[in-house]
Amino acid sequence: MLSTFLNHQWKAFWRSRNKGTSIAAQLFLGFVILYLLALAILVGFGMELIIGKLLPGKDVFYVFNGLILYYFAVDFLMRLQLQELPTLSIVPYLHLRIPKQKIVNFLNVRSLFSAFNILPLFIFIPFCCTAIAEVYGPFVAIMYVISILSLSAFNNFTAMYIKRLTTVNVNAIIGVVMVIASLALLEYFKILSITEISNRLFSFITLHPATAFAFTIVALLMYIINGKYLQRNMYTEELSTAQEKKVSTAYPFLDRFGAVGVLAALELKLILRHKRTRSALIMSLVFMLYGFLFYKKLLLEKDDIGMMLFAAVFITGSSISIYGQFMFGWQAAHFDGLMVNKTNLKHFIKAKFLLFTTISTIVAIITSFYGLISPKILFIQFAAYCYNIGIGTVIVLYFATWNAKAIDLSKGSTFNYQGVSASQFILMVPYFLIPYAFYLPFALNGHPYWGIACLAFFGLVALCTRSFWVNFLVNELNKRRYKIAEGFREL
């Protein structure tokens, strides 16, 4: 059955209309993976030398043990953003005498053939087979290898499970982000150290090698949980009336905005129902954690907040910049319909503003926990939030009136360059540089927080004059609506 599924997928690939584009993407991806594998091999065989040079005087095994769980924590975050779900068109098989368990097993096993699962083998196993085997013996080295393989499998199935769960349950996205943010906070404030936990675990394995099978048991449990979930959700929306009712959820809080709220609710449903839009939303939520990289107490004490301003604008406006840069391409498939029916273009633009403001407000509230590091961060983030909902939204929607690149919503976001054009790169320049036009004149004169206050003030001014900007954008859209529609028909 495994060979049958693989044969069918091979034929489907060569018979697809986008075969040429797919081959080019796969070749490019193959070269990237080969390059990463070459680096991983160099790191694996030179691990002892690298640790000795970077951390002279430190015990090599202590550093190596502490590195393992830290690596897999970062690996897990990367999987959530980049790893694609293995797919199989199940409808042609459901009426045949094929056990569902075989389809589930195929999808689970296929997901293991990923660069994320291959890289740790080349990074960690050479060190295990040389240094660890030489000092602790071959049995301990084998147990280390089993631990690493099990951790990789655990990450694989957990990431798959979470990504599948978030496709049908929006609350799961918020829950996952909150858990990751909590763990990041604990690590940031040195309450919980992943490195220390990792070192203790693997030091214990060197003394009691058989305990490595605990990782294997956990990975197998995750495999079973993932399989059970797949089996329960095997049917497509078209085959389940219960799911149809579930996905037609209304958003009562948007009803108060009338026709504008209805359009915003429709776009929110579009975001949550399709792969690429949902990926953009998940990425914007994950980017909320970037504050741990940029917000440093030492810099706050010196009032050196230049890079923190960039981080604050990016974090509070990630949904605007990531999702908004492809506006109105998300609606390419029904843009002609929007243009010829009774949709008021002013309401159409206002709905975009409402959606951006709502999501940015939610993100700003969630990321207010950075205030635990320093109250100054709250002031910087508030100014960035005002800029994003006041000025940033106008910039994004103005550039959208020049975008005529369509997007196929059914495709994922990883290595997908559909809809990408020069306008996206040009957009990023003013979007992230304009805040410094308000900040730098004050900062260079020794008053950085006056610059932050100035940014907040002009952001609020733009917000209060939103009706003017709506009319401006409607006029710009009217000028280029036919050119945009013509470009979208090429989808």
DOTOR-702512 format. One line per 10 residues: number of its first residue (from 1); their letters; for each residue x negated, y, z negated of C-alpha. Coordinates in pm, whole numbers. Example, Ala and Ser with C-alpha at 12.3 -4.5 7.8 and 13.67 -1.06 7.14 Angstrom:
1 = as = -1230,-450,-780; -1367,-106,-714
This chain:
1 = mlstflnhqw = 0,0,0; -289,234,-74; -432,183,274; -83,237,425; -42,573,249; -390,683,354; -323,577,713; 2,776,722; -167,1088,581; -451,1055,833
11 = kafwrsrnkg = -201,1045,1119; -2,1336,975; -319,1546,960; -416,1483,1325; -61,1538,1450; -1,1866,1266; 30,2192,1459; -234,2364,1243; -491,2090,1297; -760,2329,1428
21 = tsiaaqlflg = -733,2565,1133; -727,2273,888; -1042,2119,1038; -1226,2452,1018; -1118,2498,654; -1221,2140,564; -1562,2183,728; -1622,2508,541; -1509,2347,215; -1734,2048,285
31 = fvilyllala = -2041,2271,325; -1957,2454,0; -1921,2122,-188; -2250,1988,-47; -2427,2308,-156; -2280,2281,-507; -2375,1912,-527; -2733,1995,-429; -2749,2254,-708; -2591,2007,-953
41 = ilvgfgmeli = -2856,1743,-870; -3136,1996,-928; -2982,2099,-1261; -2925,1735,-1362; -3282,1619,-1306; -3432,1944,-1434; -3206,1978,-1740; -3481,1911,-1995; -3716,2158,-1828; -3444,2426,-1788
51 = igkllpgkdv = -3338,2404,-2156; -3703,2420,-2265; -3764,2738,-2062; -3436,2918,-2140; -3427,2824,-2511; -3786,2764,-2624; -3812,2609,-2968; -3458,2464,-2957; -3399,2090,-2979; -3313,1975,-2625
61 = fyvfnglily = -3061,1713,-2741; -2889,1963,-2972; -2843,2207,-2682; -2730,1932,-2442; -2472,1795,-2689; -2334,2144,-2750; -2309,2212,-2378; -2085,1918,-2283; -1748,2027,-2426; -1820,2391,-2335
71 = yfavdflmrl = -1870,2286,-1973; -1541,2094,-1968; -1354,2388,-2128; -1467,2614,-1841; -1401,2329,-1595; -1042,2306,-1721; -979,2679,-1666; -1125,2653,-1315; -901,2356,-1235; -591,2551,-1338
81 = qlqelptlsi = -681,2822,-1087; -837,2630,-798; -752,2259,-799; -475,2172,-556; -206,1921,-644; -230,1600,-436; 77,1583,-216; 268,1312,-33; 593,1355,160; 795,1108,-44
91 = vpylhlripk = 1132,1139,134; 1048,881,409; 953,624,141; 1237,661,-109; 1484,443,83; 1227,165,137; 1140,-124,-95; 838,55,-235; 816,75,-616; 797,435,-738
101 = qkivnflnvr = 506,335,-956; 296,266,-645; 363,616,-510; 280,764,-850; -41,561,-876; -147,674,-528; -101,1043,-619; -287,1002,-950; -578,805,-805; -606,1040,-508
111 = slfsafnilp = -642,1338,-743; -964,1184,-880; -1141,1237,-545; -1213,1603,-615; -1530,1813,-634; -1438,1894,-993; -1476,1525,-1081; -1796,1473,-883; -1998,1773,-1009; -2030,1663,-1376
121 = lfifipfcct = -2168,1326,-1261; -2463,1497,-1095; -2512,1750,-1376; -2498,1523,-1683; -2569,1163,-1578; -2934,1214,-1467; -3016,1350,-1815; -2827,1062,-1980; -3012,800,-1773; -3356,951,-1839
131 = aiaevygpfv = -3393,1150,-2164; -3111,994,-2368; -3186,637,-2254; -3554,686,-2338; -3494,817,-2693; -3168,650,-2804; -3162,342,-2581; -2961,235,-2272; -2641,149,-2465; -2609,502,-2605
141 = aimyvisils = -2680,642,-2257; -2400,428,-2110; -2160,551,-2383; -2253,911,-2295; -2172,843,-1930; -1836,686,-2028; -1758,994,-2241; -1834,1233,-1954; -1633,1029,-1703; -1341,1015,-1948
151 = lsafnnftam = -1352,1391,-2018; -1353,1460,-1645; -1051,1231,-1594; -873,1387,-1893; -922,1738,-1750; -803,1618,-1410; -475,1466,-1531; -406,1740,-1787; -452,2015,-1527; -228,1824,-1284
161 = yikrlttvnv = 38,1778,-1553; 36,2146,-1655; 49,2268,-1293; 342,2038,-1217; 516,2144,-1537; 481,2514,-1457; 641,2468,-1114; 978,2390,-1276; 945,2560,-1615; 836,2925,-1623
171 = naiigvvmvi = 810,2921,-2004; 535,2659,-1974; 312,2917,-1798; 345,3158,-2090; 287,2876,-2340; -32,2759,-2167; -170,3114,-2143; -94,3178,-2511; -270,2855,-2619; -577,2937,-2408
181 = aslalleyfk = -579,3298,-2537; -556,3175,-2899; -850,2938,-2851; -1049,3215,-2679; -977,3448,-2974; -1093,3186,-3224; -1413,3136,-3021; -1465,3514,-2987; -1437,3576,-3363; -1657,3272,-3440
191 = ilsiteisnr = -1373,3103,-3631; -1395,2805,-3397; -1709,2716,-3204; -1668,2480,-2906; -2046,2438,-2893; -2066,2333,-3259; -1773,2090,-3227; -1930,1939,-2913; -2266,1899,-3085; -2111,1722,-3385
201 = lfsfitlhpa = -1902,1489,-3167; -2188,1375,-2947; -2432,1355,-3236; -2181,1118,-3394; -2172,915,-3070; -2550,872,-3082; -2505,712,-3427; -2183,519,-3344; -2183,466,-2964; -1857,268,-2948
211 = tafaftival = -1659,576,-3059; -1707,711,-2703; -1411,494,-2603; -1188,742,-2792; -1231,979,-2494; -1131,696,-2260; -813,624,-2459; -714,993,-2452; -775,1006,-2073; -561,692,-2021
221 = lmyiingkyl = -281,844,-2232; -290,1157,-2014; -278,936,-1703; 35,762,-1838; 203,1094,-1937; 130,1238,-1593; 263,923,-1424; 582,921,-1633; 646,1286,-1548; 596,1220,-1177
231 = qrnmyteels = 833,923,-1189; 1105,1126,-1362; 1074,1408,-1107; 1030,1201,-792; 1332,1342,-609; 1330,1667,-414; 1567,1959,-473; 1782,1850,-182; 1848,1514,-349; 1940,1653,-692
241 = taqekkvsta = 2244,1871,-753; 2131,1923,-1112; 1808,2081,-993; 1997,2303,-752; 2192,2448,-1041; 1874,2488,-1241; 1684,2687,-979; 1972,2930,-917; 1910,3093,-1255; 2009,3459,-1282
251 = ypfldrfgav = 1812,3726,-1468; 2069,3919,-1673; 1820,4184,-1789; 1788,4299,-1424; 2166,4326,-1373; 2177,4664,-1546; 1980,4815,-1255; 2259,4739,-1004; 2160,4676,-641; 1794,4744,-722
261 = gvlaalelkl = 1803,4479,-996; 1962,4225,-759; 1678,4274,-507; 1417,4250,-783; 1578,3927,-911; 1572,3779,-560; 1203,3856,-528; 1133,3708,-871; 1304,3386,-757; 1092,3393,-441
271 = ilrhkrtrsa = 777,3419,-657; 872,3130,-883; 989,2893,-606; 689,2899,-373; 335,2771,-408; 131,3072,-307; 337,3337,-486; 342,3122,-798; -37,3081,-773; -72,3461,-757
281 = limslvfmly = 140,3496,-1071; -55,3227,-1260; -387,3386,-1159; -271,3726,-1289; -183,3562,-1623; -517,3381,-1644; -701,3708,-1574; -558,3843,-1899; -841,3654,-2070; -1107,3864,-1892
291 = gflfykklll = -1104,4103,-2187; -1322,3857,-2378; -1593,3916,-2117; -1573,4298,-2104; -1450,4416,-2445; -1759,4427,-2666; -1774,4581,-3015; -2128,4709,-2959; -2021,4907,-2650; -1714,5043,-2833
301 = ekddigmmlf = -1932,5167,-3117; -2144,5358,-2862; -1829,5477,-2676; -1972,5321,-2360; -1635,5230,-2210; -1691,5264,-1835; -1671,4890,-1757; -1396,4844,-2015; -1179,5087,-1819; -1224,4872,-1507
311 = aavfitgssi = -1133,4560,-1708; -825,4730,-1859; -700,4842,-1516; -759,4494,-1377; -598,4309,-1670; -284,4523,-1706; -245,4557,-1329; -357,4212,-1213; -5,4119,-1100; 21,4445,-903
321 = siygqfmfgw = -317,4412,-731; -308,4033,-667; 56,3998,-562; 97,4351,-424; -197,4338,-184; 5,4101,43; 324,4302,29; 551,4281,242; 400,3966,396; 564,3750,129
331 = qaahfdglmv = 901,3830,289; 784,3782,648; 1022,3490,714; 1332,3703,646; 1200,4055,708; 1407,4091,1026; 1717,4008,824; 1632,4271,565; 1591,4532,836; 1923,4467,1016
341 = nktnlkhfik = 2161,4404,726; 2301,4659,483; 1993,4661,260; 1918,5018,155; 1544,5077,210; 1534,5306,-91; 1672,5024,-306; 1424,4788,-141; 1127,5006,-246; 1274,5074,-591
351 = akfllfttis = 1305,4697,-647; 929,4662,-587; 861,4935,-842; 1095,4770,-1092; 933,4428,-1048; 579,4564,-1083; 671,4775,-1386; 844,4482,-1560; 558,4235,-1509; 290,4492,-1596
361 = tivaiitsfy = 479,4585,-1915; 498,4219,-2022; 124,4174,-1956; 43,4495,-2148; 242,4373,-2449; 80,4027,-2444; -274,4167,-2411; -219,4408,-2700; -378,4133,-2915; -713,4276,-2797
371 = glispkilfi = -640,4550,-3049; -762,4302,-3311; -1113,4360,-3173; -1077,4740,-3197; -785,4990,-3190; -980,5182,-2924; -901,4902,-2678; -528,4965,-2722; -579,5329,-2618; -783,5226,-2311
381 = qfaaycynig = -527,4961,-2213; -235,5203,-2258; -402,5452,-2023; -471,5175,-1771; -109,5058,-1800; 20,5412,-1731; -211,5434,-1429; -95,5099,-1293; 281,5162,-1316; 251,5526,-1212
391 = igtvivlyfa = -25,5556,-951; -135,5197,-879; 209,5086,-761; 225,5378,-516; -118,5291,-371; -25,4923,-328; 312,4995,-164; 162,5259,65; -94,5010,197; 188,4756,232
401 = twnakaidls = 346,4980,498; 33,4914,710; 33,4537,659; 173,4331,947; 19,3995,851; 274,3721,776; 232,3455,504; 363,3098,495; 496,3062,143; 487,2681,145
411 = kgstfnyqgv = 107,2667,148; -122,2687,-156; -367,2966,-229; -697,2775,-252; -913,2849,55; -603,2987,227; -686,3308,413; -351,3351,586; -229,3709,556; -576,3839,469
421 = sasqfilmvp = -683,4144,667; -907,4449,629; -628,4640,453; -661,4415,144; -1028,4502,103; -969,4872,175; -687,4874,-83; -916,4759,-364; -1149,5058,-320; -907,5342,-410
431 = yflipyafyl = -713,5123,-653; -1012,5066,-882; -1206,5389,-812; -930,5648,-865; -923,5593,-1247; -1288,5702,-1257; -1199,6028,-1081; -1005,6118,-1399; -1245,5957,-1645; -1597,6048,-1526
441 = pfalnghpyw = -1577,6435,-1543; -1502,6409,-1916; -1730,6110,-1983; -2031,6284,-1826; -1972,6577,-2062; -1967,6351,-2366; -1588,6318,-2407; -1498,5972,-2267; -1170,5944,-2457; -1049,6277,-2314
451 = giaclaffgl = -1104,6115,-1974; -893,5818,-2081; -621,6057,-2205; -633,6241,-1871; -580,5912,-1684; -281,5828,-1903; -132,6177,-1851; -148,6166,-1471; -17,5809,-1472; 288,5927,-1669
461 = valctrsfwv = 330,6228,-1436; 338,5991,-1135; 590,5774,-1321; 816,6073,-1393; 803,6181,-1026; 879,5830,-898; 1182,5944,-695; 949,6162,-484; 716,5866,-420; 1009,5639,-334
471 = nflvnelnkr = 1124,5883,-64; 765,5914,63; 726,5536,91; 1066,5492,258; 959,5742,525; 628,5558,575; 808,5224,603; 1056,5367,856; 767,5488,1073; 610,5141,1095
481 = rykiaegfre = 897,4899,1031; 916,4773,1390; 541,4717,1413; 550,4527,1080; 845,4315,1196; 667,4233,1523; 359,4117,1333; 568,3903,1097; 731,3722,1391; 394,3561,1466
491 = l = 437,3335,1160
